[in-house]
Amino acid sequence: MSWNTFGRVLRFTTWGESHGPGLGAVLDGCPPGLTLRAKDIQPYLDARKPGQSKYTTQRKEADAVQILSGVFNDTTTGTPIHLMIENTDQRSKDYSEIAQSYRPGHADYAYDAKYGIRDYRGGGRSSARETAARVAAAAVARMIIPEVTIHAYVCELGGDRIDREAINYDEIGKNPFFCPDSWAAVRWAERVEKARKDGSSLGAVVECVATGVPAGWGAPVYAKLDSDLASAMMSINAVKGVEIGDGFEAARLTGEQNADAMSPGKKDGDPPVFASNHAGGTAGGISTGQPVVCRVAFKPTSSILTPVPSITSDGDATEVRTKGRHDPCVGLRGTPVVEAMMALVLADHKLLHKAQIRDA
């Protein structure tokens, strides 16, 4: 079967395709009594929507969200919340040349192999357009976790990394790259522009940090906070790798280097003070009270103007050159989606914790 639902207590199901009439999400398990209006959701969609700079796809979508159910008098009722976003700028004719050919690196062949049919118009469900629904659902999730602050940003683009000593969260919204390092953003402008003019694309790594997560969220085995985060991030289109905390770098450390040493809090009853955060805010699948940190690797966009050898649906050799409007670096607009998935997982785990632990 196809699985389009994520979460345990806070569950959301996305629906719709890139070039269909619209797309959206149904969010179930949201507590009643939260103030929710379309204008509370819209800023997050605006951060993700296409056509905001020359460094992203030039498809123009307002991404205006409508709340169809689950809210009465601007207040959540505890029933399913249905969110809908209309598609208004589809240009399906751009994909007519690949109707019978597979784009290497894209999901075209895999979808056809599984279903025996595929929506070639932008990729259907495999299009990054689907992520708008996740961002809308996450805006609701954020209301469940007001104690948590989430920042996501691009920390590497095309192999060029930020200077970690120069990270400034205030810079993230000042450039089109979601970059916290102003000098790196200048360099990246040249890189992305060159890739765009060359008809190519670049990969990126997005880092996400959630502060304010209390100790105790998660579970020891099959509902680990970090495993759910990894699953959530890997479900994002074009993601090929996820690290929690130091990730693969931890395998290159010694035990004493990797240990997040603890010392007592200043006063009795205070949480411990950690000397480092190699574990990324989790231990044994449960949050430690430290910032929850993950990094997400996005591959280069598969739809490119450079011809690439491929095959047709009949098995004949061909070359594929994808026309249309595409992101030269899909990781840029993937940044708000990484934030969204962090919020959805944390909100779900808060509700899971409250369901098991008395007075949580």
N, C-alpha and C positions, 0 to 999 in steps of 0.2 A: 504494500500500500504506500501511498505518498503521505508524508508526514508534514503538515503545515501548521502545527501547534507546538508551542514551547511553554515551559513552566509547569509548576506543580500546584501551588495554591493560586498564584496569580498567573493565569494562563491566557496567552494571546494567540489568535489564529489570523494569519494574513491571507488575503485573497487578491486576485486580479493579475493582469499582465501589463507589460510595458506599453503595448499599443491597443489595449482594450479600452472600453469606455471609461474605466476608472479602476481604482484599487483601494485597499483599506485594511482595517484590522478589527477584529472583535475581541475585546478584552473582558475576561470573566474572572471573578474573584476579587475585584476591587472593593475595598471597604466602603460602606455608605457614609454620607456626611461630609465628603470632601468637596470643596468648591471647585468646579470645573466648567470653564467656558472655552469656546474655540480660540479666543485670543490668548489663552494660557498655553495652548499647544502650538500656535502659529510661529512664534519665534524660533523654535527648534526646527521646524520644517523649512523656514526661510534660510537657516544656516546650511541646510543640505541641498536645497533646490538647485536645479541646473541653470546655466546661462548667466551667472553672476560675475564672471570675469572671462577673459580670453583664454584662461588656462583650464577651463572646464568645457563640457559639451555646451553647444549653443542652443540646444533645445530650450524653449521658453515655456515654463510651466509655473502658474501661480501657486500651485500646491496648496490651495485653500482647503482647509479641513472642515468637514461638516460632522456634527455629532447627531447621530440618528436615533440613539436609544441610550438608556442607562443613566440619564441625567434629567432631573426635574427641578425647575427654579434654580438653575445653575449649581445643583448639588447632586453628587452621585447617589444613586438609590440602592446600590448593592447588586443590581441586575446587570446583565451583559451590556457593555458600552460598545456601540458600533460607530466606528470612525470611517469616513469615506473621503477620498480625494479624487477629483475628476482628472482624466487625461484630456488635455485640450490642444496639444501641439504635436500630435503624432504625424510622422511622414513615412508611412509604411512602404511607399514606392522606393525609398532609398535602399530597401532590402531585397528588391525583386531579383537582383543578380545572384543572391546567395540562397534563393529558395530551393535550389537543387544541389547546393554545395555546402560543405562543412567548413566553418572557420576554425583553423587550428588553434588550440588553446582555449576555445570557447566550449560551451556545453552542447553545441549542435548535435554532434555525433552521438554523445552519451544519451541525450534525450530521445533521439530517434531509435537508438538501440533498445532503450527501455520501453517506450510507449508505442513505437511504430508510427508515430506522428509527432511533428514539432511545429511550434509557432515560430517561424523564422523572422517575424517582424520585431526586430530588436532583441529577440531571444526569449520572449514570453516571460515565464516565471524566473528564468535564469538571468534576466536583466537586473542591473543595479537599481532600476526604477522601483522594484519591489521593496527596497529598504525605506522608502518614504513612509510606508505603513508602520514599520518598526519604530521609526522616530516619533510618529504620532502616538503610538501606544506607550512609548517610554516617557512622554511628557506627563502622562497620567501616573506612571510608576514613580516618577520623581516626587509626586505629592505624598506618596506613602512613606518616603524616606527623607523628610525635610532636614534631618540631622546630618545628611551626607552631602558633600560637595564633590562634584566630578569634573575633572579637566582632562580632555583628550587633545592631543596635538601630534603633528607629524614630526618625528625625531630623525628621520632619514628619508632622503628622496634620491632615487637614482644612484645609490651608493654614497651619497654625500651626507654626513651626519652633522647634527647641531653641536654646538659647544655647550656642554651641560653646565658649565660655569656661567653661561649667559642666559639661562632659561628665565623668562619673565612671562608669567601667564597673561599679563596685560597686553602683550604683543600678539597673542593668538588671533584676536579679532581685528587686528590692524593690517593684515595682509591676506592675500587670497590662498595662502598655503597652510593655514592653521599652524603657523610656525612660531614657537616661543623665542626664537633667536633671530633678531632683526637682520643681522648680517647674513645668516644662512638663507633667509627669505630672498635677499637680493641675488645670491648665487643661484637659487632655485629658479628664479624667474627666467634666467638665461637658459638653464637646462631644459625646462619644460617648453619654452618657446622654440628651442631648437628641435626637440622631439616632435612637436606639433607640426612645424614646417617640413620636417623630414618624413612626415606620414607615419611616425612611429609612436612609441609610448614608453613610460617609465614606471617602475615599481616604487613602493614606499613602505615605511614602517611607521605605524601609529602607536603612540604610547598613551595609556590611560591610567590616571591616578584618582582613586576615590578616598577622600579623607573624611573622618567622622564616623567610620564604620566601627561599631563597638565590638568588643571581644565576644565571641560566642555564636555568631551566625555561621551556619554550615552544618555538616554532619560528618561522622568519621569515615564512612565507606562509600555508599552509592549516591549520596547527595552532597558530595564535597563541594564547598564553595568554589575552589579553584577548578575542579573538573567541570562544574556547570558553566563557569566563566569560559573555559577553553572551548566547550561545546558551543556556547552562544557565539563566541567570536568566529569559530570555524564555520558557522552557518552563514556568515556574511559572504555575499558574492565576491569572488576574486581573492579571498583570504587563503593563504597557503601555509601559515604557521602562526603559532601562539606561544608566548613565553609568560610565565608567572614569576614575578620577582626577577632574580638574575637569570632564570631560565637555563639555557644551555651553558652559560658562563659558569654556573654553579658546578658543573662537572669538571671544571678546570681549577677549582679551588681545593684547598685542604679543609679538613673538618673544622679546625680552629678558625680558618679564614671565613668559612661559610656560616659558622654559628652566629646567630643574632644574640649576642651577650645581653643579659638582663641585670639590672640593679634595682633596689627597692625605690618606690616612689618617695616623694619628699615627706609626705605625711602618712600616718596609718590609714589604710583603706584606699590609698591612691594606687592606680595601676602601675605595673613595673615600667621602668625606663629602659628602652632598647638602645643598644649602641649602634645598631645597623638594621637594615631591612632587606637582607638577601632573599628572604622567603616571600617577599611581596605581600605581606599582611595576612598570610595564612599559615597554619601549622596543623597537620593531620586533617586537613579539609575544613578547618574551622578558623574564623577570623580571630586575630590576636589583638585587635585594637590599633594596630599600625595601619598606615595607608595601604590600601589594596592596589597593587600595581600589575599591569599586564602590558605586553607589547604584541602588536598584530601586524603580520607581514602581508602586504597586498602585492600580487603579481602585476606586471604591466598589462594594460588593457589589451584584450585579444583582438578587438575590432580596430584594425589599422589600415592605412592606405597603401602600405608597402605590400606588394604581391608576395604570397606565401604558398608553397606547394601544398596541395590537398587532394581530396577526391570528391566526386559527386555522389549523390545518393544511390547511383547505379554502380558505383565502384570504379569509375573512370578517373584517370589522372586529370588534374586541373590546377589552376592557380586562383587563389582567392584574394581579392582586394576589396575591403569593406568600405563602401561609401557611407555617407550620412554624418551625423553629429555625435562625436564620441569624446570621452575624457582622455586627454593625453597622459593623465595620471589619475587612475580611479581612486587611489588612496586619499586624495585630497577630500573629495566629497564623502569618502568612507569614514572620515574622522567623526562627524556627528553620529554616524551609525554605531561606531565603537562605543561612544558615550552612551548611546541609547541602550545597547545590549548590556552594558555595565549596570545601568539603572534598573533594567528589567530583572536581571539576575538578583541584584541586591534587594529589591523590593520583594521578590518572591521568597528570598531567604529570611527576610525580616518576618514575613507572615508565617513561614514554616517554623521559625523559632518561637514565635508567640503561640503557635498551635500546640507546641510540645512542652515548653517551659512555663510553669506557673508564674504569674506576675512579671513576665518578660516585657 
